[in-house]
Amino acid sequence: MSELSSVLDELAVDAPVDRASWQDVVARAHRSRRRRLSLAVVVATAVLALALPTLGVGGRLLDLFSGDPVGSDELSPEALRVLGAMSTGVQPRLPASAQESMARAGAANLRRIATRDGDSFYIADRAGGGHCMTITHAGDQNPFAGYLCSPDFPSPKQPIEDESAFGGSPEAPVMRRLEGFAADGVAAIEVVTVNGSRVTTSVQDNVYLRTDGLPSEPVREIVAIDSAGSQLFGMCVMREGCAP
């Protein structure tokens, strides 16, 4: 195991594995001033959820999530270990043989579901239900180094899995990059600022990405809306929460 892997393992010792983000650990280790506020993290602080029972998460979503399979030969031994651990709910710091990692990663069935502006969006199956997700960016030195896993995505309870990047402070987060995954029924994502202004980005092939035209003022929440413009789900991204 590399020195970096050892450091990352120490950072993840107490992390929950049922809704875990190894990618968050990697991001914090490499970019200490970059804040990735994933849904798994935000749920622990404050979430405003208005999920509607009509949200579609049926067969079409599963078809799209089939994607293009990623062979084990495309992953490094370390990437296989992390994918295998995260998809089975095991902490990545725990040792595993090459054979065990290969078997776990094979069962996860990693596949690419979309590509946007050089970024690729990947989905893997999570043991016991749900999915693990990762996004690779052009120029990444360690692609597939981390995953965000959830037992509830996709579902009306959790119709989006957001992996956006923020700057500023947790009390006044400023969005640097909007990106993530969305269930069927989610037509667009709105970024709502503390001043009430909104920036809307469409969802295509169950993913969304925006790197320009983002608001300069602090962001209050990220909202999923349907094709009729109705709100399906709202996620507060401010540490102190969003007042009703």
Residue, then its C-alpha position, 0 to 999 in steps of 0.5 A: m500500500s502506498e504512503l498516500s493510501s495509508v494516509l487516506d485509510e487513517l482519514a476514513v477509519d471512523a467513516p460510515v460505510d453504508r452511506a460512505s464517500w471515499q472520494d470525499v476522503v481522497a478530495r480532502a487529502h489532495r485539495s485541502r481547500r476544496r470542499r465537496l458537499s455530497l448528499a451523503v455529507v449534507v444529510a448528516t447536517a441539514v436536508l430539505a426533502l420534498a420528494l413526490p411519489t410520482l417520481g419515476v425510477g423504473g425500467r428506463l433508469l435501469d436500462l440507462f444505468s447499464g452503460d458501457p462496462v469497464g473491464s477489470d484490466e482498466l483499473s489499477p490494483e488500488a482502484l479495484r481494492v477501493l471499488g470492491a470495498m465500497s460496493t460491498g460496504v467494507q471500509p477501504r482501509l481494510p486489507a484484501s487479497a488481489q483475488e478478493s478485490m477482483a471478485r468484489a469489483g466484478a460483482a459491482n459491475l462498474r459501467r460508464i453511463a455518460t460523458r460530458d465535456g471530457d468528464s465521464f460518469y460511472i455507476a456500480d452496483r452496491a451489495g444490498g441495494g443502491h449504487c456507488m458512483t464516481i466521476t472522472h475528469a480529464g487529466d486525473q492522475n488517479p481515476f476511479a480512486g473514490y466512490l460515493c455510495s448510497p443504499d437509497f439512490p435512485s428512489p423518491k427518497q433520494p432522486i439525486e446524488d450530488e457531487s458538486a464542488f464548493g469553495g468559500s466557507p461551510e456557512a457561505p458555500v460558493m459553487r465551483r462546479l455543479e455535477g451529479f447523478a439524477a433519477d428518472g423524473v428529474a428533468a433539471i437541477e436548480v442552484v438556489t442562492v441565499n438571495g433567491s436567484r436561480v440557475t437551472t441546468s438540464v439533466q440528460d442521461n441521468v447526469y448533470l454538469r455545469t462549470d460556467g454561468l454559476p452564481s457568484e453569491p453563496v448557495r443555499e440549496i440544490v433543487a431537483i425539478d420535474s418536466a413541469g417545473s415542480q420541485l421534487f427534492g431540495m438539498c440544503v448545502m449550508r452548514e447552519g441549515c436553511a430556514p423554512 
